[in-house]
Every structure is written in C-alpha cells, then in structure tokens.
C-alpha cells in the first residue's frame, strides 16, 4: 500500500482486520520497514558521496510519520550518531515530539543535542541550520530551497516532495552547493518489467509530462515499499508490515 493509503487505514491495520478470514486474498503490507531501511541506506550513501561523516552532521527531520519513526531509531542503530538532531512537525504534535526526544536519550543513548521545531504552514527557520535534512511530510514545498544553506544534503521521503524539484535542480546546476536525493528508491541490478494499466478516461485528463512520468520511468529503479512486498513473499522471516514500525 503506497501513498496516503497507509495513513487512511491505521497503517494497514484496518484492512488487515477486514480481510482476516479471506484466504483468497494476498497479504498486505505498508512496506514501511523496507522503506525505512531504504531511507537509512540513502542517508549513508549521500554522506559517502559528499565525503561527510555523519558524526559531524546536524540532522533535521521534517515530519515524523510512520516511516520516519522507523528511520530515526534505525539510523541510530546502524550508522554513527550525528552531532545534533532537530525534530520538526506541527504544533499539535508537541507532546509526541517530547516523547520521541526522551526515547532517543533513554532507549538509544543519544548524547547529542536534540531540538524541537514546531511548524505551521512552512518549516521554522531552525530547520535551515541542519546540514542534513530528511523530509517526510505530505505537504509540498514546505522547505524553501533558496533558504537552504550551501553544503546542505537533503534526503526526501516526502510525497509530494517537500521542496521544489525545479528550483533544486536549477540551484545545483548554477551553484553546485547542495546535494539532494529521493529517499525511498533502490537501484536494481537488472531492468524491471512492468505492466501498467491506464484507463482511457484518465489518460484523456493527463498532459504529456504526466504521461511521461508513468511510462518513461527508470527501469532500474524500484521503490522501497514495492521491494518490501517481494521480500515478504520470498522470505518467511520478513513479515508483511502493518501498524507502526519500531526500527527493527
């Protein structure tokens, strides 16, 4: 289940409950464990490509949903701890962020500085102090790419992206002072075959750019959530993921 479907179904738990007695249906998964692992691998890779040590980075998280609640503990388990962590989400999640802060210290032994940054319509100024930004929100363009400081790394797991792709590409081409990546994509060793069904009624409403995005996608790319379904079907110990993840 991709996009906003997990959020609308109690992270898949509602659907799993509804089809519990149906033997004719496949298992369902949000894929959030594999997606979380994919984001952590991307964080590792972007640090390697830029010659950065994660220990020296100030990491800012924009949005703390189900995937990022998996990414954050997994990052601390598998990668060197960063110098500083900033957690950014909406005002209504203040208590939630406070609980995460306590857990990072008590459960994962994080000794660096932890900042809480509360947002309204755009991210607060504090997030722009981060040297590595991990995006995980469903609100487009909350991060102003022109305010991002030179040298900033961005790994975005947002859908739609939390920044303007056009502005980011233009800035990279003109100034070469930022580096950004899709957070949830893996690269296959061989091209993947796809079967795509596009109803004619939908096709009539789409422009050429939208059609190209569907039919001309990179055949070597595979989304983490899609890969998760393949893993769960092949390896019994890798259970299909529903509900909130915990970094395992």
N, C-alpha and C positions, 0 to 999 in steps of 0.2 A: 504494500500500500504506500503510495507516494504522495507528494504534495501535502495538502492540508487534510487529507483523509484521516491520518492517524489522530490529529488533534480533534477532529469532529467525532471520533469513535472511542474516546477514552484510551487513546493509543492502541487501538485494535481490540481491546478487551471486550467491548460491546459486541463486535462482530464475532469474535471467538465464542462468546457465550451464546449468541443467537444460532450458531451453526454447530454447536457442541455435539448434537446427536446425528449429524449428517455425515454418513460415511462416503457419500458420492462426491464430496467437495474436497478440494485440496486444502492443505494447511495455509494459514495466512501469517504474514509477518510484516511488521513495520520496517524491518531491516535496520533498526536504529543502532544495534550493536555494531554491525558491519560498517554502517555509515560513520559511526563514531570513530571506529578504528581507521577508516579511510581519512578522516579529517586529521587525526593524530599523525598518520603517515605523511600527510601533506605538510603539516607543520614541520615535521622532521626534515622533509625534502627541501622546503623553501629556505630553511636555515642552512642546510648544506650548500645549496646553490648560491646563497648570498654570503657564504663564509662567516655566518654568525654562530655564536654559542648561545643556546637557549638560556643558560645560566645568567647571561648578562642582559636579557631582554625584559622589557616591561610589557606584559601581555594583557591586552584588553579584550574582554568578551562582550559583544553586543547581542543581548538576548540570551536567556538561559532556559531553553526549552528541553524537551526530552533528549534530543541528540546531544546537546551541549552538556547536559547533566551526566552524560556518558563520556564525553570528550574530556572534560575537566579532570575527573579522577584518573582517567586512563592516561592522560598526558603526564600527570604527576607520578604515576606508577612506572611508566615506560620510558620517559625522557627526563633529562636533567631538570630540576626545578628552576623556574625563572626567578629573576630578581624581585619582580613585583607583579601582582595580578589586580586588575581592575574589573569589577563585575558591573555591567550596565544593563538595566532593564527599567520598566515603567514604575511609577511611584507606588502603584498598588502592590508591587512585589517586594517592598522594603523588608518585611518580616522574613520572606522567603530568602532574600539575599543575605540577611543577617544569619540565618540558619546555615546557609552554604559556607559563609565565612567561618563560622565556628567549626564546621565539619572539616574544612580544609586544614585547619590548625590541629584539631583534636584527633581526627581519624587518619589524616595523611601526613601529619607532621610538618606542614608547610611553615617555614620560618621567615619567609619574606613578608613584605608589606602587602596588605590587602585593602583595596579601596572600593567603596560602593558609590556608583554614579547613577543617579536616577534621571530618567528622561521623560519628556512629554512628546513633542512631535518630531524632534531631531535629537541626536545624541548630544550629551553635555560636553563642554569644552574639555573636560578632564580626559575623555577618551582619546583625544588627539595627542596626549602625552605618551601614549603607548607606542612602542617600537615594533610590536607585532600585534595586529588586530585580527581577531577571529569573529566573523559575522555569523549570526544565527537568528535572524529575525524574518518575519514575513511582511515587513513594511519596506517598500522600495525607497532607495536614495536617502536614507536617514543619515548616512555618512557622506559629508561633503568632501569629495576627492581633492578639491582645491585647497582645503584646510589641512589636509594630511601633511605632516612634516616630511621633509626629504629623508630618505633612508627607511621609510616605513614599509614593513612587509604586511600583506593582507591575505588571509585565507578565508574565503567566504563560502559559508554553507547555507546562505540565505536563498529563499525562492519567493519572489524575485530578488535579485541581488540588492544588497544594502547600499550600493554606490552605483553611480552612472558608469556603465562599461565604456561608453563612448569617450567620456572625459578621462577615464583612467588610461585608456589606450592612447589618447592624444597626448596626455602628460608624459606617459612612458616614451613615446616616440620623440617628443620635443625636448624633454628634460632628463629622461633616463634616471630618475631619482626615486622611483618607487617600484615595488615588485608585488604582483597580485596573482592569485590563483583560485580557481574553483576548488572548493574543499572536499566535495563528495565524489570525485571521479577517479577511477583507477584506469590503468592502461593495460589492455590485453596484449599477450604476445602474438596473437594472430587476429585477423579481422573477424568480426562477429556478423552473422547473418541475421537479418530482421524481417519480420512480416508486419507490415503496417497497414491498418485499415483506416481509411479516411472517408467518412460519409460524404456524398456529393453535396448535401445541404450545408455541411460545414466548410467544405472546400470552396464553395462559392463566396463565403464570407471572409476568406483569408486572402491577404495580399502575398506578393511574391516572396517577401522576406520571411513571412511566417511559414510559408510552404518550404522554403529552402532550409529553415531551421529543423524541420521534421525529416525531410528526405535527404538532405546533404550532410547529416551529422557524421562525425568522425567514426569510422567503423571499428577503430581500435579502442574507443572509449566505452567504459561500462560504469554505470552509476553504482555506488556502494550498496544502495538498497536493493537494486536488481541482483547484484552479485550475492547478496545475502540469501535470496531465495534459492540460488544454485547451491550455495554451501549447505543450507539446511536440508535440501533434498538429497545431497550426496553423503553427508556425514551426520550420523545419528546423534553424536555428542554435541553438535552445534544446533541447539533447539531454535525453532522459529521464535522470534522476539515479539512479544506483546507487552503492553504496560510500560512503566518507567524503567529505564536501564540504570545500572549501578556501577558501571565502569568495568565489569567483568568481560 
